Amino acid sequence: MEMLFFDNIDKLGRIVLTTVMIYVFIVLITKISGKRSTSQLNNFDWVVTVMIGSLGASTILLKDIPFVEGASSILVLYVLQFLVTKYASISTPFSSFILSEPRIVFYQGQFLHDAMRDERLTRQEIECAMRSEGINSFDDIEAIVFESDAQLTIIPKPSTTDASKDNPNTEATVSDTIAPLM
């Protein structure tokens, strides 16, 4: 019980110094690795981020993990993430394997219950996304897509003036944005 608040000054000093070093290291590596490291996360990015956090915490708190070993493991994860995302950007089959596919969960006034059940989405979550976009009626929506990064994208119905100006066939215009998901 005596170590509940304080163990010793050497241990505390090591933790403070290692925390500063790991913090600076992760900030620098994240800056170098680019926007992908801090963008909205898909499943793959989320796993890497959790692993980096765990390795950082272990390096800070566990005295038997030196800074160089912890930093090296974090650096290897960043390099692996870079290589995997680079390859996914040039290989469609690999990208399909590593990333989740977007899925339509609401289309032309109908909830797609099988898709919602498979994605474990509730009607309340879809309604929340609508409210956050300022949309009050399902009649104003062409489709709602559950994206790879777990965001709900709302595709509004085109207004009649926009549709007639660009293309007299409104359905074809909307379908261009949704067709790849069907």
N, CA, C and O of each residue as an XYZ file, in Angstrom:
728
protein
N       0.809     -1.190      0.000
C       0.000      0.000      0.000
C       0.857      1.262      0.000
O       0.386      2.325     -0.405
N       2.113      1.160      0.450
C       2.958      2.343      0.493
C       3.350      2.847     -0.896
O       3.733      4.009     -1.032
N       3.263      1.994     -1.945
C       3.625      2.427     -3.301
C       2.412      2.942     -4.078
O       2.479      3.111     -5.295
N       1.340      3.184     -3.397
C       0.129      3.641     -4.069
C       0.315      5.006     -4.723
O      -0.165      5.215     -5.837
N       0.988      5.930     -4.070
C       1.163      7.275     -4.605
C       2.567      7.544     -5.130
O       2.739      8.375     -6.022
N       3.561      6.867     -4.600
C       4.940      7.164     -5.002
C       5.833      5.967     -4.699
O       5.758      5.372     -3.624
N       6.683      5.625     -5.671
C       7.603      4.507     -5.487
C       8.997      5.048     -5.174
O       9.478      4.942     -4.046
N       9.642      5.635     -6.198
C      10.938      6.277     -5.957
C      11.193      7.329     -7.023
O      10.571      7.322     -8.085
N      12.111      8.227     -6.726
C      12.375      9.369     -7.603
C      13.015      8.943     -8.918
O      12.755      9.559     -9.952
N      13.842      7.906     -8.903
C      14.472      7.434    -10.144
C      13.436      6.901    -11.123
O      13.479      7.204    -12.316
N      12.511      6.108    -10.610
C      11.452      5.551    -11.462
C      10.585      6.679    -12.039
O      10.244      6.663    -13.222
N      10.240      7.635    -11.212
C       9.431      8.763    -11.657
C      10.172      9.577    -12.719
O       9.580      9.969    -13.724
N      11.441      9.829    -12.505
C      12.254     10.551    -13.487
C      12.324      9.832    -14.814
O      12.221     10.458    -15.869
N      12.503      8.486    -14.770
C      12.542      7.698    -16.002
C      11.218      7.800    -16.752
O      11.203      7.967    -17.971
N      10.110      7.699    -16.026
C       8.787      7.768    -16.657
C       8.572      9.138    -17.304
O       8.089      9.215    -18.434
N       8.920     10.204    -16.611
C       8.737     11.551    -17.155
C       9.603     11.737    -18.399
O       9.119     12.224    -19.421
N      10.866     11.360    -18.325
C      11.766     11.517    -19.463
C      11.320     10.663    -20.656
O      11.299     11.138    -21.791
N      10.970      9.416    -20.393
C      10.525      8.533    -21.476
C       9.228      9.034    -22.092
O       9.046      8.939    -23.306
N       8.326      9.563    -21.279
C       7.062     10.109    -21.796
C       7.330     11.249    -22.766
O       6.749     11.295    -23.850
N       8.207     12.164    -22.382
C       8.544     13.289    -23.260
C       9.159     12.768    -24.560
O       8.789     13.215    -25.646
N      10.097     11.825    -24.452
C      10.771     11.305    -25.649
C       9.797     10.567    -26.578
O       9.830     10.772    -27.792
N       8.934      9.715    -26.021
C       7.960      8.969    -26.834
C       6.951      9.929    -27.453
O       6.580      9.768    -28.616
N       6.509     10.917    -26.698
C       5.568     11.906    -27.219
C       6.170     12.629    -28.427
O       5.542     12.701    -29.483
N       7.359     13.154    -28.276
C       8.019     13.874    -29.367
C       8.227     12.937    -30.556
O       8.005     13.327    -31.702
N       8.649     11.714    -30.286
C       8.883     10.738    -31.356
C       7.602     10.456    -32.142
O       7.608     10.489    -33.373
N       6.500     10.177    -31.431
C       5.232      9.860    -32.113
C       4.712     11.071    -32.885
O       4.213     10.914    -33.999
N       4.815     12.258    -32.325
C       4.374     13.465    -33.030
C       5.186     13.654    -34.313
O       4.615     13.948    -35.363
N       6.498     13.490    -34.242
C       7.348     13.648    -35.433
C       7.046     12.590    -36.489
O       6.906     12.913    -37.669
N       6.947     11.345    -36.077
C       6.680     10.263    -37.031
C       5.292     10.436    -37.646
O       5.116     10.188    -38.839
N       4.315     10.852    -36.860
C       2.969     11.086    -37.395
C       2.992     12.223    -38.415
O       2.338     12.137    -39.455
N       3.726     13.266    -38.127
C       3.850     14.389    -39.068
C       4.512     13.933    -40.365
O       4.061     14.292    -41.453
N       5.567     13.152    -40.257
C       6.281     12.656    -41.438
C       5.406     11.704    -42.252
O       5.425     11.736    -43.482
N       4.636     10.855    -41.558
C       3.848      9.840    -42.268
C       2.635     10.424    -42.983
O       2.062      9.762    -43.848
N       2.237     11.624    -42.650
C       1.190     12.302    -43.409
C      -0.200     12.161    -42.833
O      -0.408     11.618    -41.748
N      -1.155     12.677    -43.612
C      -2.551     12.779    -43.182
C      -3.183     11.429    -42.888
O      -4.078     11.334    -42.048
N      -2.732     10.393    -43.564
C      -3.347      9.082    -43.396
C      -3.305      8.622    -41.937
O      -4.205      7.918    -41.478
N      -2.271      9.017    -41.221
C      -2.118      8.586    -39.832
C      -3.133      9.214    -38.897
O      -3.407      8.665    -37.830
N      -3.694     10.347    -39.273
C      -4.625     11.031    -38.380
C      -5.991     11.263    -39.015
O      -6.828     11.960    -38.442
N      -6.221     10.693    -40.182
C      -7.512     10.880    -40.837
C      -8.570     10.045    -40.127
O      -8.270      9.327    -39.173
N      -9.797     10.144    -40.596
C     -10.827      9.285    -40.057
C     -10.389      7.854    -40.314
O      -9.990      7.501    -41.423
N     -10.468      7.051    -39.295
C      -9.849      5.735    -39.336
C     -10.773      4.658    -39.883
O     -11.939      4.565    -39.501
N     -10.228      3.843    -40.789
C     -10.912      2.618    -41.148
C     -10.421      1.541    -40.179
O      -9.602      1.827    -39.305
N     -10.904      0.322    -40.321
C     -10.542     -0.739    -39.377
C      -9.035     -0.943    -39.280
O      -8.491     -1.074    -38.184
N      -8.369     -0.969    -40.415
C      -6.930     -1.199    -40.448
C      -6.186     -0.080    -39.728
O      -5.325     -0.358    -38.892
N      -6.492      1.159    -40.026
C      -5.828      2.300    -39.384
C      -6.087      2.317    -37.878
O      -5.200      2.662    -37.097
N      -7.283      1.951    -37.479
C      -7.625      1.931    -36.066
C      -6.764      0.921    -35.306
O      -6.257      1.223    -34.226
N      -6.602     -0.266    -35.867
C      -5.782     -1.299    -35.218
C      -4.348     -0.808    -35.050
O      -3.756     -0.974    -33.984
N      -3.790     -0.209    -36.091
C      -2.418      0.307    -36.022
C      -2.315      1.401    -34.961
O      -1.349      1.434    -34.199
N      -3.294      2.285    -34.907
C      -3.278      3.367    -33.926
C      -3.323      2.823    -32.495
O      -2.596      3.303    -31.625
N      -4.165      1.834    -32.252
C      -4.244      1.227    -30.921
C      -2.912      0.560    -30.569
O      -2.438      0.671    -29.438
N      -2.314     -0.129    -31.537
C      -1.022     -0.782    -31.281
C       0.058      0.246    -30.952
O       0.869      0.027    -30.051
N       0.074      1.357    -31.670
C       1.066      2.404    -31.404
C       0.864      2.971    -30.002
O       1.836      3.199    -29.282
N      -0.374      3.197    -29.612
C      -0.657      3.682    -28.261
C      -0.206      2.694    -27.198
O       0.364      3.085    -26.179
N      -0.460      1.429    -27.433
C      -0.056      0.397    -26.481
C       1.466      0.311    -26.370
O       2.010      0.206    -25.271
N       2.142      0.357    -27.506
C       3.611      0.315    -27.487
C       4.188      1.556    -26.804
O       5.160      1.461    -26.055
N       3.590      2.708    -27.062
C       4.046      3.929    -26.403
C       3.876      3.834    -24.897
O       4.791      4.174    -24.146
N       2.715      3.376    -24.449
C       2.464      3.249    -23.009
C       3.399      2.222    -22.377
O       3.916      2.441    -21.282
N       3.613      1.113    -23.060
C       4.524      0.091    -22.529
C       5.936      0.636    -22.402
O       6.614      0.394    -21.403
N       6.377      1.366    -23.408
C       7.723      1.939    -23.372
C       7.852      2.945    -22.233
O       8.900      3.024    -21.591
N       6.815      3.700    -21.983
C       6.846      4.698    -20.919
C       6.843      4.036    -19.533
O       7.618      4.428    -18.662
N       5.991      3.052    -19.328
C       5.770      2.529    -17.981
C       6.615      1.312    -17.601
O       6.898      1.105    -16.421
N       7.017      0.515    -18.571
C       7.759     -0.704    -18.243
C       9.259     -0.449    -18.318
O       9.792     -0.096    -19.370
N       9.926     -0.630    -17.190
C      11.348     -0.292    -17.124
C      12.217     -1.237    -17.949
O      13.342     -0.885    -18.305
N      11.714     -2.428    -18.258
C      12.531     -3.366    -19.025
C      12.385     -3.182    -20.539
O      12.897     -3.999    -21.305
N      11.697     -2.129    -20.983
C      11.616     -1.795    -22.409
C      12.330     -0.457    -22.601
O      11.782      0.596    -22.275
N      13.553     -0.501    -23.130
C      14.285      0.752    -23.362
C      13.632      1.586    -24.457
O      12.900      1.068    -25.299
N      13.911      2.886    -24.428
C      13.344      3.815    -25.405
C      13.609      3.360    -26.836
O      12.700      3.389    -27.664
N      14.821      2.944    -27.140
C      15.183      2.566    -28.515
C      14.345      1.378    -28.986
O      13.917      1.350    -30.140
N      14.108      0.410    -28.123
C      13.290     -0.749    -28.510
C      11.829     -0.340    -28.728
O      11.213     -0.756    -29.710
N      11.278      0.459    -27.833
C       9.892      0.917    -27.988
C       9.730      1.784    -29.221
O       8.780      1.616    -29.985
N      10.666      2.719    -29.419
C      10.604      3.599    -30.591
C      10.764      2.792    -31.875
O      10.113      3.089    -32.877
N      11.612      1.789    -31.857
C      11.809      0.949    -33.051
C      10.527      0.203    -33.408
O      10.164      0.111    -34.580
N       9.845     -0.328    -32.399
C       8.605     -1.061    -32.695
C       7.530     -0.115    -33.238
O       6.764     -0.493    -34.124
N       7.471      1.095    -32.719
C       6.519      2.088    -33.222
C       6.868      2.471    -34.656
O       5.988      2.566    -35.511
N       8.138      2.688    -34.912
C       8.588      3.032    -36.264
C       8.268      1.920    -37.256
O       7.841      2.196    -38.377
N       8.470      0.667    -36.855
C       8.145     -0.467    -37.733
C       6.655     -0.474    -38.059
O       6.282     -0.745    -39.200
N       5.792     -0.182    -37.080
C       4.351     -0.126    -37.357
C       4.011      0.970    -38.362
O       3.200      0.758    -39.263
N       4.625      2.132    -38.210
C       4.389      3.218    -39.170
C       4.847      2.816    -40.578
O       4.156      3.084    -41.561
N       6.000      2.181    -40.664
C       6.507      1.745    -41.973
C       5.576      0.695    -42.572
O       5.256      0.757    -43.759
N       5.141     -0.269    -41.762
C       4.208     -1.284    -42.257
C       2.893     -0.656    -42.713
O       2.341     -1.032    -43.747
N       2.400      0.299    -41.935
C       1.157      0.978    -42.332
C       1.356      1.710    -43.654
O       0.485      1.670    -44.523
N       2.494      2.377    -43.812
C       2.776      3.074    -45.064
C       2.812      2.088    -46.228
O       2.204      2.337    -47.269
N       3.513      0.982    -46.063
C       3.636     -0.003    -47.147
C       2.290     -0.631    -47.497
O       1.963     -0.795    -48.672
N       1.519     -0.979    -46.481
C       0.214     -1.598    -46.734
C      -0.719     -0.616    -47.431
O      -1.390     -0.985    -48.395
N      -0.773      0.629    -46.961
C      -1.670      1.599    -47.595
C      -1.187      1.984    -48.986
O      -2.002      2.246    -49.871
N       0.111      2.022    -49.190
C       0.657      2.311    -50.528
C       0.266      1.193    -51.497
O      -0.179      1.462    -52.614
N       0.431     -0.050    -51.071
C       0.074     -1.177    -51.937
C      -1.440     -1.228    -52.165
O      -1.893     -1.547    -53.264
N      -2.217     -0.916    -51.132
C      -3.678     -0.905    -51.282
C      -4.120      0.149    -52.290
O      -5.137     -0.025    -52.962
N      -3.361      1.246    -52.401
C      -3.738      2.297    -53.350
C      -3.469      1.899    -54.796
O      -4.023      2.509    -55.710
N      -2.641      0.902    -55.021
C      -2.353      0.464    -56.400
C      -2.911     -0.912    -56.723
O      -2.916     -1.314    -57.887
N      -3.382     -1.643    -55.717
C      -3.919     -2.981    -55.940
C      -5.359     -3.054    -55.437
O      -5.603     -3.078    -54.231
N      -6.297     -3.089    -56.360
C      -7.710     -3.161    -55.988
C      -8.036     -4.433    -55.205
O      -8.746     -4.346    -54.202
N      -7.550     -5.614    -55.614
C      -7.859     -6.815    -54.821
C      -7.322     -6.719    -53.379
O      -8.006     -7.110    -52.433
N      -6.114     -6.204    -53.224
C      -5.546     -6.067    -51.882
C      -6.332     -5.040    -51.076
O      -6.598     -5.240    -49.891
N      -6.700     -3.946    -51.723
C      -7.493     -2.921    -51.060
C      -8.826     -3.492    -50.587
O      -9.264     -3.212    -49.471
N      -9.463     -4.283    -51.425
C     -10.737     -4.902    -51.051
C     -10.562     -5.867    -49.887
O     -11.450     -6.002    -49.045
N      -9.415     -6.535    -49.842
C      -9.139     -7.473    -48.766
C      -8.902     -6.753    -47.442
O      -9.424     -7.168    -46.408
N      -8.124     -5.689    -47.470
C      -7.685     -5.017    -46.246
C      -8.721     -4.025    -45.715
O      -8.803     -3.812    -44.505
N      -9.510     -3.420    -46.599
C     -10.464     -2.390    -46.190
C     -11.899     -2.894    -46.306
O     -12.201     -3.768    -47.119
N     -12.766     -2.335    -45.488
C     -14.188     -2.651    -45.583
C     -14.773     -1.920    -46.779
O     -14.334     -0.822    -47.122
N     -15.754     -2.526    -47.405
C     -16.438     -1.891    -48.532
C     -17.570     -1.009    -48.012
O     -18.231     -1.371    -47.039
N     -17.805      0.141    -48.644
C     -18.979      0.945    -48.276
C     -20.250      0.149    -48.577
O     -20.258     -0.714    -49.454
N     -21.319      0.448    -47.844
C     -22.554     -0.306    -48.035
C     -23.756      0.617    -47.909
O     -23.831      1.428    -46.986
N     -24.682      0.493    -48.828
C     -25.924      1.270    -48.778
C     -26.827      0.657    -47.703
O     -27.079     -0.548    -47.695
N     -27.310      1.525    -46.791
C     -28.189      1.057    -45.719
C     -29.594      1.674    -45.802
O     -30.508      1.253    -45.094
N     -29.748      2.663    -46.665
C     -31.045      3.294    -46.910
C     -31.045      3.716    -48.370
O     -30.098      4.346    -48.840
N     -32.121      3.363    -49.094
C     -32.159      3.710    -50.517
C     -33.592      3.993    -50.937
O     -34.492      3.183    -50.713
N     -33.792      5.171    -51.556
C     -35.075      5.591    -52.107
C     -36.245      5.328    -51.156
O     -37.228      4.678    -51.511
N     -36.106      5.853    -49.941
C     -37.203      5.781    -48.976
C     -37.300      4.485    -48.190
O     -38.210      4.336    -47.374
N     -36.404      3.557    -48.406
C     -36.495      2.263    -47.733
C     -35.233      1.972    -46.918
O     -34.117      2.125    -47.415
N     -35.416      1.556    -45.677
C     -34.295      1.049    -44.898
C     -33.945     -0.337    -45.436
O     -34.836     -1.154    -45.667
N     -32.692     -0.597    -45.630
C     -32.247     -1.911    -46.095
C     -31.856     -2.709    -44.849
O     -30.705     -2.696    -44.413
N     -32.847     -3.400    -44.296
C     -32.705     -4.037    -42.990
C     -31.613     -5.102    -42.958
O     -30.920     -5.235    -41.950
N     -31.446     -5.860    -44.035
C     -30.378     -6.875    -44.055
C     -29.007     -6.209    -43.961
O     -28.139     -6.662    -43.216
N     -28.823     -5.137    -44.716
C     -27.555     -4.402    -44.671
C     -27.341     -3.782    -43.298
O     -26.235     -3.818    -42.760
N     -28.403     -3.214    -42.732
C     -28.289     -2.605    -41.399
C     -27.938     -3.662    -40.360
O     -27.108     -3.416    -39.484
N     -28.558     -4.827    -40.447
C     -28.276     -5.904    -39.498
C     -26.840     -6.399    -39.658
O     -26.142     -6.612    -38.666
N     -26.400     -6.581    -40.897
C     -25.022     -7.036    -41.143
C     -23.987     -6.040    -40.615
O     -22.933     -6.436    -40.119
N     -24.296     -4.745    -40.725
C     -23.369     -3.700    -40.280
C     -23.602     -3.303    -38.819
O     -22.879     -2.472    -38.269
N     -24.625     -3.913    -38.197
C     -24.981     -3.639    -36.801
C     -25.315     -2.160    -36.583
O     -24.863     -1.537    -35.622
N     -26.109     -1.626    -37.492
C     -26.572     -0.234    -37.414
C     -28.027     -0.203    -36.992
O     -28.815     -1.076    -37.357
N     -28.372      0.810    -36.221
C     -29.763      0.993    -35.820
C     -30.364      2.180    -36.572
O     -29.653      3.029    -37.111
N     -31.667      2.206    -36.590
C     -32.368      3.330    -37.204
C     -32.003      4.642    -36.497
O     -31.885      5.686    -37.139
N     -31.829      4.580    -35.181
C     -31.468      5.771    -34.415
C     -30.120      6.338    -34.873
O     -29.961      7.557    -34.931
N     -29.159      5.490    -35.196
C     -27.861      5.969    -35.670
C     -27.991      6.663    -37.026
O     -27.330      7.670    -37.284
N     -28.839      6.121    -37.876
C     -29.076      6.737    -39.178
C     -29.784      8.080    -39.004
O     -29.425      9.060    -39.656
N     -30.774      8.126    -38.137
C     -31.476      9.383    -37.871
C     -30.537     10.428    -37.262
O     -30.660     11.616    -37.561
N     -29.612     10.000    -36.420
C     -28.619     10.916    -35.837
C     -27.761     11.533    -36.942
O     -27.493     12.734    -36.919
N     -27.331     10.722    -37.904
C     -26.541     11.233    -39.030
C     -27.356     12.241    -39.840
O     -26.821     13.252    -40.296
N     -28.639     11.966    -40.016
C     -29.502     12.899    -40.743
C     -29.584     14.235    -40.010
O     -29.447     15.297    -40.619
N     -29.807     14.173    -38.707
C     -29.907     15.405    -37.925
C     -28.604     16.202    -37.983
O     -28.627     17.429    -38.073
N     -27.480     15.510    -37.932
C     -26.199     16.224    -37.963
C     -25.961     16.903    -39.308
O     -25.180     17.851    -39.393
N     -26.622     16.430    -40.353
C     -26.537     17.047    -41.677
C     -27.662     18.059    -41.906
O     -27.734     18.684    -42.964
N     -28.533     18.216    -40.917
C     -29.636     19.171    -41.029
C     -30.758     18.675    -41.920
O     -31.516     19.481    -42.460
N     -30.879     17.386    -42.082
C     -31.936     16.804    -42.920
C     -33.044     16.300    -42.007
O     -32.794     15.549    -41.064
N     -34.274     16.722    -42.299
C     -35.399     16.421    -41.423
C     -36.340     15.347    -41.958
O     -37.182     14.840    -41.216
N     -36.210     14.998    -43.218
C     -37.175     14.076    -43.812
C     -36.471     13.023    -44.663
O     -35.531     13.321    -45.400
N     -36.945     11.792    -44.543
C     -36.421     10.710    -45.379
C     -36.734     10.963    -46.855
O     -36.055     10.434    -47.735
N     -37.768     11.775    -47.125
C     -38.141     12.088    -48.502
C     -37.065     12.917    -49.220
O     -37.034     12.971    -50.449
N     -36.193     13.556    -48.449
C     -35.135     14.386    -49.036
C     -33.861     13.595    -49.350
O     -32.885     14.155    -49.848
N     -33.877     12.294    -49.057
C     -32.663     11.485    -49.174
C     -32.798     10.456    -50.290
O     -33.792      9.736    -50.380
N     -31.775     10.404    -51.136
C     -31.695      9.357    -52.155
C     -31.132      8.084    -51.531
O     -31.680      6.999    -51.724
N     -30.026      8.219    -50.776
C     -29.401      7.043    -50.173
C     -28.578      7.464    -48.961
O     -28.192      8.623    -48.813
N     -28.323      6.481    -48.100
C     -27.387      6.651    -46.991
C     -26.403      5.499    -47.083
O     -26.785      4.331    -47.164
N     -25.107      5.865    -47.069
C     -24.046      4.873    -47.233
C     -23.241      4.774    -45.945
O     -22.827      5.788    -45.382
N     -23.024      3.557    -45.486
C     -22.140      3.304    -44.347
C     -20.749      3.096    -44.928
O     -20.477      2.077    -45.563
N     -19.871      4.069    -44.706
C     -18.562      4.108    -45.366
C     -17.534      3.202    -44.694
O     -17.767      2.676    -43.606
N     -16.400      3.031    -45.356
C     -15.309      2.199    -44.842
C     -14.770      2.698    -43.516
O     -14.260      1.911    -42.719
N     -14.878      3.995    -43.271
C     -14.379      4.569    -42.025
C     -15.476      4.662    -40.955
O     -15.321      5.377    -39.965
N     -16.576      3.942    -41.159
C     -17.708      3.855    -40.227
C     -18.514      5.145    -40.127
O     -19.268      5.325    -39.171
N     -18.366      6.042    -41.094
C     -19.179      7.256    -41.148
C     -20.403      6.982    -42.015
O     -20.360      6.158    -42.928
N     -21.478      7.674    -41.722
C     -22.675      7.582    -42.550
C     -22.700      8.786    -43.488
O     -22.716      9.933    -43.042
N     -22.704      8.512    -44.791
C     -22.773      9.565    -45.796
C     -24.193      9.633    -46.318
O     -24.769      8.627    -46.732
N     -24.751     10.838    -46.291
C     -26.119     11.041    -46.761
C     -26.064     11.669    -48.148
O     -25.456     12.721    -48.352
N     -26.708     11.003    -49.089
C     -26.772     11.505    -50.467
C     -28.183     12.043    -50.675
O     -29.141     11.276    -50.771
N     -28.304     13.370    -50.745
C     -29.646     13.951    -50.896
C     -30.188     13.730    -52.308
O     -29.436     13.529    -53.261
N     -31.499     13.773    -52.407
C     -32.118     13.732    -53.725
C     -31.781     15.034    -54.429
O     -31.770     16.092    -53.799
N     -31.509     14.974    -55.719
C     -31.240     16.232    -56.426
C     -32.524     17.044    -56.525
O     -33.618     16.500    -56.675
N     -32.362     18.344    -56.439
C     -33.544     19.189    -56.595
C     -33.994     19.123    -58.051
O     -33.186     18.857    -58.941
N     -35.248     19.357    -58.288
C     -35.783     19.254    -59.652
C     -35.144     20.275    -60.572
O     -34.978     19.993    -61.759
N     -34.777     21.450    -60.078
C     -34.147     22.457    -60.940
C     -32.730     22.032    -61.317
O     -32.318     22.228    -62.460
N     -31.966     21.447    -60.368
C     -30.619     20.955    -60.680
C     -30.682     19.812    -61.676
O     -29.888     19.755    -62.615
N     -31.622     18.903    -61.475
C     -31.718     17.726    -62.326
C     -32.101     18.093    -63.750
O     -31.521     17.569    -64.701
N     -33.071     18.987    -63.908
C     -33.506     19.334    -65.262
C     -32.449     20.156    -65.981
O     -32.356     20.097    -67.207
N     -31.660     20.912    -65.255
C     -30.618     21.731    -65.861
C     -29.461     20.854    -66.368
O     -28.972     21.045    -67.481
N     -29.033     19.896    -65.544
C     -27.885     19.062    -65.896
C     -28.256     17.874    -66.768
O     -27.554     17.548    -67.725
N     -29.363     17.233    -66.430
C     -29.734     16.010    -67.115
C     -31.229     15.789    -66.932
O     -31.701     15.734    -65.796
N     -31.961     15.664    -67.981
C     -33.395     15.461    -67.828
C     -33.731     14.137    -67.145
O     -34.823     13.988    -66.599
N     -32.815     13.181    -67.168
C     -33.045     11.889    -66.532
C     -32.415     11.911    -65.135
O     -31.259     11.519    -64.975
N     -33.155     12.357    -64.138
C     -32.658     12.524    -62.772
C     -32.140     11.214    -62.198
O     -31.104     11.197    -61.534
N     -32.835     10.136    -62.439
C     -32.452      8.852    -61.856
C     -31.056      8.440    -62.289
O     -30.302      7.912    -61.472
N     -30.681      8.661    -63.549
C     -29.355      8.295    -64.041
C     -28.272      9.112    -63.351
O     -27.200      8.586    -63.050
N     -28.537     10.398    -63.096
C     -27.556     11.249    -62.434
C     -27.273     10.751    -61.029
O     -26.111     10.654    -60.635
N     -28.290     10.438    -60.276
C     -28.107      9.962    -58.910
C     -27.442      8.591    -58.913
O     -26.557      8.331    -58.098
N     -27.849      7.737    -59.797
C     -27.315      6.381    -59.835
C     -25.817      6.341    -60.081
O     -25.153      5.393    -59.662
N     -25.266      7.351    -60.755
C     -23.817      7.375    -60.995
C     -23.027      7.368    -59.696
O     -21.952      6.771    -59.636
N     -23.526      8.007    -58.674
C     -22.797      8.054    -57.409
C     -23.052      6.831    -56.545
O     -22.269      6.526    -55.646
N     -24.142      6.133    -56.816
C     -24.525      5.007    -55.983
C     -24.278      3.672    -56.685
O     -24.078      2.663    -56.009
N     -24.284      3.636    -57.977
C     -24.180      2.388    -58.741
C     -23.014      1.501    -58.334
O     -23.199      0.287    -58.248
N     -21.817      2.036    -58.076
C     -20.717      1.133    -57.712
C     -20.950      0.377    -56.399
O     -20.292     -0.632    -56.145
N     -21.853      0.842    -55.587
C     -22.114      0.205    -54.295
C     -23.192     -0.848    -54.351
O     -23.398     -1.590    -53.391
N     -23.887     -0.916    -55.486
C     -25.013     -1.851    -55.588
C     -24.574     -3.174    -56.156
O     -25.392     -4.081    -56.312
